[in-house]
């Protein structure tokens, strides 16, 4: 199943992600994840975990956020640098930077959120 980030639940979730509506992002993407087959299923699970991590971080749960980011990192590891029309390597690098900042105990890391998306609308949030 090709991942279509231009319409449907993936696009709606991407819009939520860019507005930092991480819980809603999770809800939209999970609806696609439930029907997906591998390798897209595990890939989407990693992206959902990233969104959930930032939801936890906004609620002050740094340990939960770090745990979810580590799980996402493990799931993204076997994927090539580009998958599902996304720059997976950039996502991995951003997740790694966030984990380093959280592990270092930075009170409020000043890092861009991982960029998920492509094309002219691609921007960090």
Buried (B, 14 or more C-beta within 10 A) or exposed (E): EEBEBEEEBBBBBBBBBBEBBBEBBBBBBBBBBEEBEEEBBBBBBBBBBBBBBBBBBEEEBBEBBBBBBBBBBEBBEEBEEEBBEBBBBBBBEBBEBBBEBBEEEEEEBEBEBBBBBBEEEBEEB
